[in-house]
Amino acid sequence: MNVLLFEDEKHTAQRLIQLLKKYDAEINVLAVIGSVKEGIQWYQKNPPPDLVFQDILLNDGSCFEIFDEVKVKVPVIFTTAYNEYALRSFNVNSIDYIVKPYDYQDIKMALDKFSNFRELFLPPENDLLKKIVFPERPEIKRRFLIKLGDRYRSVKSENIAWFLFDEGLTFAVTFENSRFPVNHSIEQLSKMLDSHLFFQINRKYIVNIECIRNIHTWFNSRFKIEIVPKPEEDIIVSRERSKDFKLWLDQ
């Protein structure tokens, strides 16, 4: 089987080749491509491979720029750091994906699926892929209007250290340790706030990256974090959010 790899990190590409060879020593890696420009040129000059392992973000742009220039009519398995939940829709179009960091079992499952249902694997429409990987987000909420007695005050989102859901109400706590109620649930706020700055660590808390002082490993694959202003309870990143939490910290 002839396989084409798109990966701009050399050590990651080498690791992927090792895992492919472990699965089947007869797999022939045609090339390792790290850029959009190189990818377009390769498709224009070579016959199509049997399978493509496609990193979404390359060193000079996204893979969608390749799809805009070249009609790719071969099965594609995406290797990406994007959240698994956001990529489930790929299954509708018979495209598989592997979330970084991956291991041999991830590669094996994807290749087994490809082998068993090879004729069903067709690339989805480019526009649909873009919507799945880069979904349109609602307008980022940049300020909160709060009432202080008979006065109002506008508080910038970036000045809020963390949000807390407590006894049926949601509160915002500023870096100055001022606390005020907001008329949104934690889930709503998670979608409204700047995702580069804020992260929902569990059902009760959303934290600003700037409020985190220390991060400790915790039992059951979780994390305990120290934040300021200091709340009255331990702040634990839930197990189901721990992986995404690490990716968020490493942006």
C-alpha positions as CSV (number, residue, x, y, z in Angstrom):
1,M,0.0,0.0,0.0
2,N,1.4,3.4,-1.0
3,V,0.9,6.1,1.7
4,L,1.5,9.8,1.6
5,L,2.2,11.7,4.8
6,F,1.5,15.4,5.5
7,E,3.4,16.4,8.7
8,D,5.5,19.4,9.4
9,E,7.1,18.1,12.6
10,K,10.0,15.8,11.7
11,H,10.0,13.7,14.9
12,T,6.2,13.2,14.6
13,A,6.6,12.1,11.0
14,Q,9.3,9.6,12.0
15,R,7.1,8.3,14.8
16,L,4.2,7.8,12.4
17,I,6.3,6.0,9.9
18,Q,7.5,3.6,12.7
19,L,3.9,2.9,13.7
20,L,2.8,2.3,10.1
21,K,5.7,-0.1,9.6
22,K,4.8,-1.9,12.8
23,Y,1.3,-2.4,11.5
24,D,2.5,-3.6,8.0
25,A,6.1,-3.7,7.0
26,E,5.1,-3.6,3.3
27,I,3.6,-0.1,3.6
28,N,5.5,2.2,1.3
29,V,5.7,5.8,2.4
30,L,5.9,7.8,-0.8
31,A,6.9,11.1,0.8
32,V,6.6,13.2,3.9
33,I,5.3,16.7,3.1
34,G,5.4,19.6,5.5
35,S,4.0,22.5,3.5
36,V,1.0,23.5,1.4
37,K,3.2,24.5,-1.5
38,E,5.0,21.2,-1.6
39,G,1.8,19.3,-1.3
40,I,0.2,21.0,-4.3
41,Q,3.3,20.3,-6.4
42,W,3.4,16.7,-5.3
43,Y,-0.2,16.0,-6.3
44,Q,0.3,17.7,-9.7
45,K,3.4,15.6,-10.5
46,N,2.6,12.2,-9.1
47,P,-0.1,9.5,-9.4
48,P,-2.5,9.4,-6.4
49,P,-1.5,7.3,-3.4
50,D,-3.7,4.6,-1.8
51,L,-4.1,6.5,1.4
52,V,-3.1,9.9,2.9
53,F,-2.3,10.7,6.5
54,Q,-3.1,14.5,6.6
55,D,-2.0,16.9,9.3
56,I,-4.5,19.9,9.2
57,L,-2.1,22.7,10.0
58,L,1.2,22.8,8.0
59,N,4.1,25.2,8.3
60,D,2.7,27.6,5.6
61,G,-1.0,27.2,6.0
62,S,-3.9,24.7,6.4
63,C,-4.4,21.6,4.3
64,F,-7.6,23.2,2.9
65,E,-5.5,25.4,0.7
66,I,-4.3,22.2,-1.0
67,F,-7.9,20.9,-1.4
68,D,-8.8,24.3,-3.0
69,E,-6.1,23.8,-5.6
70,V,-6.1,20.1,-6.2
71,K,-9.0,17.6,-6.4
72,V,-8.0,15.0,-3.9
73,K,-9.9,11.8,-4.7
74,V,-8.2,9.4,-2.3
75,P,-9.1,8.3,1.3
76,V,-7.7,10.6,4.0
77,I,-7.0,10.0,7.6
78,F,-6.5,13.2,9.5
79,T,-3.8,13.5,12.2
80,T,-4.7,16.5,14.3
81,A,-4.5,18.1,17.7
82,Y,-8.2,19.1,17.5
83,N,-10.7,17.8,20.0
84,E,-12.3,14.5,19.2
85,Y,-15.8,15.8,19.8
86,A,-15.4,18.5,17.1
87,L,-14.3,15.9,14.6
88,R,-17.0,13.3,15.1
89,S,-18.8,14.5,12.0
90,F,-16.0,13.2,9.9
91,N,-17.5,9.8,10.3
92,V,-20.6,10.9,8.4
93,N,-18.3,11.3,5.3
94,S,-16.3,8.1,5.9
95,I,-13.2,10.0,7.0
96,D,-11.2,8.8,10.0
97,Y,-9.0,10.9,12.3
98,I,-6.4,10.4,14.9
99,V,-6.0,13.0,17.7
100,K,-2.5,13.9,18.7
101,P,-0.7,12.6,20.6
102,Y,-1.5,9.2,19.2
103,D,-0.1,5.7,19.8
104,Y,0.1,2.4,17.9
105,Q,-3.4,1.4,18.9
106,D,-4.8,4.6,17.4
107,I,-3.0,3.9,14.1
108,K,-4.1,0.2,14.1
109,M,-7.7,1.1,14.7
110,A,-7.7,3.6,11.8
111,L,-6.0,1.3,9.4
112,D,-8.2,-1.7,10.3
113,K,-11.2,0.5,9.6
114,F,-9.7,1.6,6.3
115,S,-8.9,-2.1,5.3
116,N,-12.4,-3.3,6.3
117,F,-14.4,-0.6,4.6
118,R,-11.9,0.7,2.0
119,E,-14.5,1.2,-0.7
120,L,-16.5,3.5,1.5
121,F,-13.8,6.0,2.3
122,L,-14.4,9.1,0.2
123,P,-13.1,12.6,1.1
124,P,-15.9,14.9,2.2
125,E,-16.6,18.3,0.6
126,N,-13.9,20.9,1.4
127,D,-16.4,23.4,2.7
128,L,-17.9,20.9,5.1
129,L,-14.4,20.0,6.4
130,K,-13.7,23.6,7.1
131,K,-16.9,24.0,9.0
132,I,-16.2,21.0,11.1
133,V,-12.6,21.8,12.0
134,F,-13.0,25.6,12.1
135,P,-16.6,26.1,13.2
136,E,-18.0,29.6,13.3
137,R,-18.0,30.9,16.8
138,P,-20.5,33.4,18.2
139,E,-19.3,36.9,18.8
140,I,-16.8,36.8,21.7
141,K,-18.2,38.5,24.8
142,R,-15.7,41.3,25.7
143,R,-17.6,43.1,28.5
144,F,-20.2,42.5,31.3
145,L,-22.6,45.1,32.5
146,I,-23.1,44.9,36.3
147,K,-25.3,46.8,38.6
148,L,-23.9,48.2,41.9
149,G,-26.8,49.6,43.9
150,D,-28.2,52.4,41.7
151,R,-25.1,52.5,39.5
152,Y,-23.9,50.4,36.6
153,R,-20.4,49.4,35.7
154,S,-18.8,47.7,32.6
155,V,-16.2,45.0,33.4
156,K,-13.9,43.7,30.7
157,S,-13.9,40.0,30.3
158,E,-10.1,39.9,30.5
159,N,-10.3,41.4,34.0
160,I,-12.3,38.5,35.3
161,A,-10.2,35.8,36.9
162,W,-12.8,33.0,37.0
163,F,-16.5,32.2,36.9
164,L,-18.3,30.0,39.4
165,F,-21.7,28.2,39.4
166,D,-22.9,28.1,43.0
167,E,-26.3,27.2,44.4
168,G,-28.1,27.9,41.1
169,L,-26.4,31.2,40.3
170,T,-23.3,32.0,38.2
171,F,-20.8,34.5,39.6
172,A,-17.8,36.3,38.0
173,V,-14.8,37.0,40.2
174,T,-12.3,39.7,39.1
175,F,-8.6,39.8,39.7
176,E,-9.4,42.4,42.4
177,N,-11.5,39.8,44.1
178,S,-14.8,41.6,43.4
179,R,-17.7,39.2,42.9
180,F,-20.9,39.8,41.0
181,P,-23.7,37.6,39.4
182,V,-24.0,37.2,35.7
183,N,-27.1,36.1,33.7
184,H,-25.5,33.2,31.9
185,S,-24.9,29.6,32.7
186,I,-21.4,28.1,32.8
187,E,-22.1,26.3,29.6
188,Q,-23.3,29.4,27.9
189,L,-20.3,31.4,29.0
190,S,-18.0,28.6,27.8
191,K,-19.3,29.3,24.2
192,M,-19.3,33.1,24.6
193,L,-15.8,33.8,26.0
194,D,-12.5,33.9,24.2
195,S,-11.4,30.3,24.1
196,H,-7.7,31.3,24.0
197,L,-8.2,33.1,27.4
198,F,-10.8,31.1,29.2
199,F,-11.3,27.3,29.8
200,Q,-14.1,25.4,31.5
201,I,-12.3,23.0,33.8
202,N,-15.4,21.3,35.3
203,R,-19.1,21.8,35.7
204,K,-18.7,24.7,38.2
205,Y,-15.7,26.7,37.0
206,I,-14.3,28.6,34.0
207,V,-10.8,30.0,34.6
208,N,-8.8,32.7,32.9
209,I,-5.3,31.5,31.9
210,E,-3.8,34.5,33.7
211,C,-5.3,33.4,37.1
212,I,-3.5,30.1,37.2
213,R,-0.5,30.0,39.4
214,N,0.4,26.3,39.8
215,I,-0.8,23.0,38.3
216,H,-0.5,19.7,40.2
217,T,-1.1,16.2,39.0
218,W,-4.1,14.7,40.9
219,F,-5.4,11.2,41.3
220,N,-7.6,9.5,38.7
221,S,-5.8,11.4,35.7
222,R,-6.9,14.8,36.9
223,F,-5.2,18.1,37.8
224,K,-5.4,20.3,40.8
225,I,-4.8,24.0,40.0
226,E,-4.0,27.0,42.2
227,I,-5.7,30.2,41.1
228,V,-6.0,33.8,42.2
229,P,-8.0,35.1,43.8
230,K,-8.0,31.9,45.9
231,P,-11.5,30.3,46.2
232,E,-12.7,28.5,49.3
233,E,-12.4,25.1,47.8
234,D,-9.9,23.0,45.9
235,I,-10.1,23.5,42.1
236,I,-9.9,20.2,40.2
237,V,-9.9,19.8,36.4
238,S,-12.3,17.0,35.7
239,R,-11.0,13.9,34.1
240,E,-12.9,14.2,30.9
241,R,-11.5,17.7,30.4
242,S,-7.9,17.1,31.4
243,K,-6.6,16.2,27.9
244,D,-8.2,19.3,26.4
245,F,-6.9,21.4,29.3
246,K,-3.3,20.4,28.5
247,L,-3.8,21.2,24.8
248,W,-5.3,24.6,25.8
249,L,-2.3,25.4,28.0
250,D,0.1,24.5,25.2
251,Q,-1.5,26.7,22.5
